[in-house]
């Protein structure tokens, strides 16, 4: 899985590409946590899921973990452009009640 980032004002954008599964999650988690730690003055984090080809419950756990980390840093977390499969998993899990979709 590939992690790309961009910063614009108080918004940290993180774009994920590839498959979010049990194998890739630890590396993606570490990369995203590092990006969040390096941008403590960001007020909002947007995770773009447009190029995530596969996501299972591991992806839900990943997002909830980043939500908790963002909240501890007084940041908000949002999800952007989930593809159909990812959107279905996220909708069924009810995660959009915690993490809104942009």
C-alpha positions, 0 to 999 in steps of 0.5 A, a space after each residue: 500500500 502506498 501513502 501520499 500526503 499534501 498539506 494546505 493550511 490547516 488541512 493534512 490530506 493523506 491519500 492511500 493506494 492499494 489494498 488495506 488488509 491485515 498484511 498492509 495495515 501495520 505499515 500504513 498505520 505507522 506511516 499515517 501516525 508519523 505524518 500526524 505527529 509531524 503536523 501537530 498544528 493541522 486542524 483537519 485530516 482527510 484520508 482519501 480512499 479513492 485508490 484503495 482497491 480492497 478494504 476489509 474490517 482491518 480498514 475500519 480498525 485503521 480508521 478508528 485508530 486514526 480517529 482516536 489519534 486525531 481527537 487526542 490532538 484536537 483534530 477532526 478526521 474525514 474520509 474522502 472519495 471511497 470507492 464503491 467497495 470501501 464505501 459499502 464496508 464503511 457504510 455497513 459498519 456505521 463508521 460514518 457516524 464517527 468519521 464523516 465522508 467529504 
